[in-house]
Amino acid sequence: MSKNIIITGTSRGIGFELVHLFANQGYNVLALSRNAQPVNNLHFENITSLAFDLCKKEDYVKVTDFIKTEWQHVDILINNAGTLLNKPFAETTFQDFEQVYRTNVFGVSEMTRIVLPFMKQNSHVVTVSSMGGIQGSMKFPGLSAYSSSKGAVITLTELLAEEYKETGPQFNVLALGAVQTEMLAEAFPDYKAPTTAMEMATYIYDFALTGNKYYNGKALQVSNSTP
């Protein structure tokens, strides 16, 4: 039976590549992004693309309705959407912090909460975090809001794995090192990462399908660079 996969943040970068990988293998994909057009252009019968904003409560209703009418269950949720802010802390306002946390923390939490009722014992929730969210890792000036938000979802993952350990699903988080994406280029124009979006997407694809056999409530560091 074909698996049903939900991926957030699919208009570019890792999320866009993940949609390709799952669809090419015949899985059903619900691609969620504020800009649905790039995925709409793919023309796969097994891909549904919805314009979706993690910060809008009404958009979550669209996802729930889709699952109820089209799928009834979800096998894998990949919380990939994120926003990156590179700004000196002294200039990072309350609104800046709020915006980053609304997407990177509250969005992950709410998406997971609404999808959970449709997940089975061996389903898998994978959240994409960052090496910057790992305690003791190298930190970078300007990333106070971003890296702290990525630390929050690591702890959230540990808590959910504990709360659902008897019933499932499994929850894991991948702390990525630097990946050459549009988001990275916008925040750090001069930096070139050693890993491409497609290379990282391939790793996440494999992990989402099989990682929950071996891990639950774990933060895995996926990085071949200092960042």
N, C-alpha and C positions, 0 to 999 in steps of 0.2 A: 504494500500500500504506500502510495506516495506521501512523503512528509510535507507538512504545512509550515512554512517559515515566515516569520515577520522580521523585517530589518528596518531600522530607522536610520535617517541620514543618508539617503540613497542617491542624491542628485549628483554626487561627485566623489572622488577619492575612494577610500576603502569600501564604503557602502555601495557605491555604484558597481565596483568590481565583484563584490559579494553577490549582488543580484544576478550578474552574469553567470557566476560559478554555479549557484544553486539551480538556476533556470536551465542551464545547459545539461545538467544531470537529471532533468525531469521533475524536480521538486516544484511544488506550488509556492509562489513567493508573493507576499504582500509587502510592497515597497512604500515606505512612508518618508516623505520629505516635503519641506515647504515649497520646493520647486519640483513638481511631478513630471515636468516635460522631458528631462533627459531619459528617464526610464520609459515614459510613454513612447519615445522614439524607437525603443528596442523591438516592439511588435512580437513579443512572445505570448502565446496563448496562456501559458501557465504563470504569467506575471500580472498582478493587479497593482496599479500605481495610484496612490491617493495623495492629494495635496494635504499636508498635515503639519501642524505647528504644535510642538510639545508644550508650548505655553498657553494654548487655547483649550479650555475645558470642553467646549463643544466638539472639538475635533476628535476627542477620545470616544465620543458616542458613535462617530462614523466607523471607528475600528471595531467596537463591540458589535454594532449592527452587521458589519461585514462578516465577522467570524460566525455569528449566530446563523446568518442566512446562507453563507457559502461553504463554510468549513466544519463548523461545530467543535473542532478541536485544533489546538496549536502544538506542534512538536518542538519548535525552536523559536526563541525570541532573542534577537541580537540587538542590544541597546548600543547602537553605534553613533547616533547623532551626538554632536557636541559643539560647543562654541569656545573659541580660544581668544583670550584677551591678553595682549602684551602691553602693560602700562605701569609706570612707576607706582608703587603703593601709595605714595603721598597724593597722587592724582586719581587714584581709583575710588570712585564715589560709592555711596550706598547703592545707587541705581546700577552702577557697573557690577557690583557684587551680586545684586539681586538678579540681574539679567543672566549672568553666568550660571548661578545656582539654579535658576528656574529651568534652564535647559539641561545642564549637566547632572543635577541631583534630583530636583523635583520631577523633571520629565521622566527620568529613569524610574523613579519610584512609582509614579502614577501609571506609566505604561505597563510596568510589571504587575501592578495591582489589578488593572483591568483585564489583563490577559490570563492571569493565574487561574481563574475559574475554568478556563478552557484547556488547561494543560493536564497531562497525564503523569503517572508516577515516574516514568522514565523520560519526561520532557526535559529540556535544558534551557536555562536562561543564561546568556553570555553577555556580560557588560564590558564595553571597551573603556579602559581607563588609561592611565599614563604612568610612566616611571616616576614622574614628578609627584604622583600621589603616594608613592611608597615611602614610608618613614625610613630615614637614614640614607635615602638616595641623594644624588647630587641635585641641588636646587638652583634655579636661575632667577635673577632679578626680573621683575616685571610680570611674573606669573603667580602672584599671590592669590588672585581669585581663581584662576584656572586650576593650578595644581592642588589647592586646598579642596576644590570641588571634586577633583579626581580621587583625592584621598577619602572623601566622604562616601563615594559609591563602593570603594573597596570594603569599608566597614559595613555598609548596608548589605553587601553581598554575603558577608560572613554571618550577619544577623538573620537574613532570610534563609540561608542554608540550615541554620539551627532551628528556626521556627517551623520549617517544612520538612525536617529530616525524616519524619515517620511516614509522610504521605507523598513526598516528592512535590514538585520537580527538583532538579539539582540546579544550583546557582554557582557560577564561577565568574571571575573577572580577570581580564587580560590587561596587564600594565605594559603598554607599548612604549618602546623607545622611539627615536625619531624616524618618521616615515615621510617620504617625499610626496606630500599632498598639497593641494591648493591652499588648504587652511594653514599649513606650516609655512608655505611661501609668503602668505599674506602677513603673518606675524613676524617671521624671521627671513626677510628677503635675501640675505646674503648666505644663509646656511643651506648646505646640500646634505640631505640625509642619505645614509647608506642603503636604505631599504625602499623599494618601490611600493606603491599602493597595491599593485597586483600580487607582489610577493607576500605582503602581509595578509591580504585578503585570502590567499590560498591557505595560509596557516590557520586563520580564524575559521575558514570553511571546514577544514578537517577537524579542528578542535570542537566546533559546535556539534558536529555529527557524532563524535566518539568520546570527547573529553570527559563527559559526565559518567562514563564507566569507571574512571580512575580518580576523578576529582570531584569534591563538593565543598563549597565554602572556601575555595582557595583563590588566592591572587597569584597568578603566574606572571613572571617577569619575562616579557618577550622583547629582548633588546640586544643588539650586537654593537651598541655604541654607548658612550658615556651618558648622553642625555636619555 
